[in-house]
Amino acid sequence: MSATSTLAVTHLVPLAKELDENKVTPGVLGFIVFALIGGAVWLLMKSMNKHMKKVDFEEGPEPAKAPGPASADRPKGESPA
């Protein structure tokens, strides 16, 4: 540890002893961070809702399968013999 860091720690120790050890709160910074995260989530949901409204999806009929009764009886992956 350098001399400056030791000096800084010795000045911070009395400040830490003044805190009530039974009371821990997030403070103003915690509230600001929480509010920013909440605002970001709100904006993301608003944007997602706008993009989902643009989606025009209509399910079409399934593509026609190969004609012939042998293809329906055969399990997938087997080739005709």
Secondary structure, DSSP 8 states (H G I E B T S, - for coil): --HHHHHHHHHHHHHHHHS-TT----HHHHHHHHHHHHHHHHHHHHHHHHHHHH------------SSHHHHHS-TT----
